[in-house]
Amino acid sequence: MQIIKDLREISSPLKNAVVTTGNFDGVHIGHQALFRQVIEKAESIEGTSVVVTFVPHPIRVINSDKHFPIITRYEQKVELIGETGVDTLISIPFTREFAATPARTFVKDILCGLIGMKVIVVGQDYSFGRKREGNVSLLKEMAVTHGFEVIISGWIELEGHRISSTVIRNLVTEGRVDEAEKLLGRHYQVRGEVIRGRDRGKVVGISHR
């Protein structure tokens, strides 16, 4: 999988880019289904399957004064996305300046102009751009004038519950890891650096960042 960490690394549009974009925290089975759609569509038009995500998680920038736990650290997210077979991962550095990008500008200049998007695959409730002003309706409107296709992916449910990063995050926070694993499609992992403590016992402590 090709990994692009700076939009300036893109010298020319990707071939028939089929794109999905989002935070994809957890890379759960709903995300995995979305990526499969992207890959299958790209194969059908001899194009490039592309996942666009943001680093760090936007909420950690917009609400930097509040603690926001993430399900998967960036390095693990890259590994998990790579395992799906996606061709290209574009990790856009998320700053307050980038957060001010209008939704139309994001689609016109970045997705279409820079990446060369021919198809976008998103969920029904997808929102993006400055103050989340962009949505599926805007994408469909812009598709007519900018020549790309919009594919709306259905929600994935398990045992009657919609799968989402928020639901998984809450389950992990509440200690219901077994339930979270069903939605993740794998064992839940905690990764971090092991450091020496205060030698006050044998109990292991974890600090979330």
C-alpha positions as CSV (number, residue, x, y, z in Angstrom):
1,M,0.0,0.0,0.0
2,Q,1.3,3.4,-0.9
3,I,1.2,5.9,2.0
4,I,1.0,9.6,1.4
5,K,1.5,11.8,4.4
6,D,1.5,15.2,2.7
7,L,-0.7,16.4,-0.1
8,R,2.3,18.1,-1.7
9,E,3.7,14.6,-2.4
10,I,1.0,14.1,-5.0
11,S,2.5,15.4,-8.3
12,S,-0.3,14.2,-10.6
13,P,-3.9,12.9,-10.1
14,L,-4.2,9.1,-9.4
15,K,-5.6,6.9,-12.1
16,N,-9.4,6.7,-11.9
17,A,-9.3,7.2,-8.1
18,V,-12.1,5.6,-6.2
19,V,-12.1,7.4,-2.8
20,T,-13.5,7.1,0.7
21,T,-12.7,9.6,3.3
22,G,-13.1,9.7,7.1
23,N,-11.4,9.2,10.4
24,F,-11.9,5.4,10.5
25,D,-11.0,5.1,14.2
26,G,-11.0,1.4,15.0
27,V,-11.1,0.2,11.4
28,H,-14.2,-1.8,12.5
29,I,-16.2,-4.2,10.3
30,G,-18.3,-1.4,9.0
31,H,-15.2,0.4,7.7
32,Q,-13.8,-2.8,6.3
33,A,-17.0,-3.3,4.3
34,L,-16.7,0.3,3.0
35,F,-13.1,-0.4,1.9
36,R,-14.2,-3.6,0.1
37,Q,-16.7,-1.5,-1.9
38,V,-13.9,1.0,-2.8
39,I,-11.6,-1.8,-3.9
40,E,-14.2,-3.6,-6.0
41,K,-15.3,-0.4,-7.7
42,A,-11.7,0.5,-8.5
43,E,-11.0,-2.9,-9.9
44,S,-14.1,-2.6,-12.2
45,I,-12.8,0.6,-13.7
46,E,-9.1,-0.2,-13.6
47,G,-8.6,2.5,-11.1
48,T,-6.9,3.2,-7.8
49,S,-8.6,2.4,-4.5
50,V,-7.9,5.3,-2.1
51,V,-8.6,5.9,1.6
52,V,-8.3,9.5,2.8
53,T,-8.0,10.0,6.6
54,F,-6.7,12.7,9.0
55,V,-3.9,12.9,11.6
56,P,-4.5,13.5,14.4
57,H,-8.2,12.8,14.9
58,P,-10.0,16.1,14.1
59,I,-11.8,16.2,17.5
60,R,-8.4,16.3,19.2
61,V,-7.6,19.5,17.3
62,I,-11.0,21.2,17.4
63,N,-11.7,20.3,21.1
64,S,-8.1,20.2,22.2
65,D,-9.0,21.1,25.8
66,K,-11.0,17.9,26.2
67,H,-9.8,14.3,26.5
68,F,-10.9,12.2,23.6
69,P,-9.8,8.5,23.7
70,I,-9.1,6.8,20.4
71,I,-9.6,3.2,19.6
72,T,-6.6,2.7,17.4
73,R,-3.3,4.6,17.3
74,Y,-2.3,5.9,13.9
75,E,0.4,3.3,13.3
76,Q,-2.1,0.5,14.0
77,K,-4.7,2.1,11.8
78,V,-2.3,2.1,8.9
79,E,-1.5,-1.6,9.4
80,L,-5.2,-2.5,9.5
81,I,-6.1,-0.5,6.4
82,G,-3.1,-2.0,4.6
83,E,-4.4,-5.5,5.4
84,T,-7.6,-4.8,3.5
85,G,-5.8,-4.5,0.1
86,V,-6.4,-0.7,-0.4
87,D,-3.9,0.7,-3.0
88,T,-3.3,4.1,-1.5
89,L,-3.7,5.7,2.0
90,I,-3.6,9.5,2.1
91,S,-3.1,10.8,5.7
92,I,-3.9,14.6,5.7
93,P,-2.3,16.5,8.6
94,F,-5.3,18.0,10.4
95,T,-4.8,21.5,11.7
96,R,-7.1,24.3,12.7
97,E,-6.3,25.9,9.4
98,F,-7.3,22.8,7.5
99,A,-10.5,22.6,9.6
100,A,-11.5,25.9,8.1
101,T,-11.5,24.4,4.6
102,P,-15.0,24.9,3.0
103,A,-16.7,21.6,2.0
104,R,-16.8,22.6,-1.7
105,T,-13.1,23.5,-1.7
106,F,-12.2,20.1,-0.2
107,V,-14.1,18.3,-3.0
108,K,-13.1,20.5,-5.9
109,D,-9.5,21.3,-5.1
110,I,-8.3,18.3,-3.1
111,L,-10.5,15.3,-4.0
112,C,-11.1,16.1,-7.6
113,G,-8.3,18.4,-8.6
114,L,-5.3,16.9,-6.7
115,I,-6.3,13.3,-6.1
116,G,-8.2,12.9,-9.3
117,M,-11.4,11.4,-7.8
118,K,-13.8,9.6,-10.2
119,V,-15.9,7.9,-7.6
120,I,-16.5,8.5,-3.9
121,V,-18.0,5.9,-1.5
122,V,-19.4,7.2,1.7
123,G,-21.9,6.3,4.4
124,Q,-25.5,7.7,4.5
125,D,-24.7,10.2,7.3
126,Y,-21.3,11.3,6.0
127,S,-20.4,15.0,6.7
128,F,-17.2,16.9,6.1
129,G,-15.6,20.3,5.6
130,R,-15.8,23.5,7.7
131,K,-18.2,23.1,10.5
132,R,-19.3,19.8,8.9
133,E,-21.2,21.8,6.3
134,G,-20.8,19.2,3.6
135,N,-23.0,16.1,3.3
136,V,-24.3,13.5,0.8
137,S,-26.6,16.0,-0.9
138,L,-23.7,18.4,-1.6
139,L,-21.7,15.5,-3.0
140,K,-24.5,14.6,-5.4
141,E,-24.9,18.2,-6.5
142,M,-21.1,18.6,-7.1
143,A,-20.9,15.2,-8.9
144,V,-23.0,16.6,-11.8
145,T,-20.6,19.6,-12.4
146,H,-17.3,17.9,-11.6
147,G,-17.9,14.5,-13.2
148,F,-17.6,12.0,-10.4
149,E,-19.9,9.2,-9.2
150,V,-21.3,9.0,-5.6
151,I,-21.9,5.6,-4.1
152,I,-23.8,5.6,-0.8
153,S,-22.9,2.6,1.4
154,G,-25.5,1.1,3.7
155,W,-25.1,0.9,7.4
156,I,-23.7,-2.3,8.8
157,E,-25.6,-3.8,11.7
158,L,-24.8,-6.6,14.1
159,E,-27.3,-8.2,16.4
160,G,-29.7,-5.3,15.6
161,H,-27.2,-2.6,16.5
162,R,-25.5,-0.2,14.1
163,I,-21.8,-0.5,14.1
164,S,-19.9,2.8,14.7
165,S,-16.7,4.0,16.3
166,T,-18.7,5.9,19.0
167,V,-20.4,2.7,20.1
168,I,-17.2,0.8,20.2
169,R,-15.4,3.6,22.1
170,N,-18.2,3.6,24.7
171,L,-18.0,-0.2,25.0
172,V,-14.3,-0.1,25.6
173,T,-14.6,2.7,28.1
174,E,-17.2,0.7,30.0
175,G,-15.0,-2.3,30.1
176,R,-17.2,-4.3,27.7
177,V,-14.3,-5.4,25.6
178,D,-15.9,-8.7,24.5
179,E,-18.8,-6.8,22.9
180,A,-16.4,-4.3,21.3
181,E,-14.4,-7.1,19.7
182,K,-17.5,-8.4,17.9
183,L,-17.9,-5.0,16.2
184,L,-14.2,-4.6,15.5
185,G,-13.9,-8.1,14.0
186,R,-10.8,-8.8,15.9
187,H,-9.3,-8.7,19.4
188,Y,-9.1,-5.2,21.0
189,Q,-5.5,-4.1,21.5
190,V,-3.8,-1.5,23.6
191,R,-0.4,-0.3,22.2
192,G,2.1,2.0,23.9
193,E,5.5,2.5,25.3
194,V,6.5,0.5,28.4
195,I,8.2,2.8,30.9
196,R,9.6,2.2,34.4
197,G,7.2,3.1,37.2
198,R,7.8,4.1,40.8
199,D,8.7,0.6,42.0
200,R,5.7,0.7,44.4
201,G,4.4,-2.8,43.5
202,K,3.6,-5.1,40.6
203,V,0.4,-3.4,39.4
204,V,0.5,-2.2,35.8
205,G,-1.0,1.2,35.1
206,I,-2.1,2.6,31.7
207,S,-2.1,6.2,30.7
208,H,-4.3,7.1,27.7
209,R,-3.1,9.8,25.4
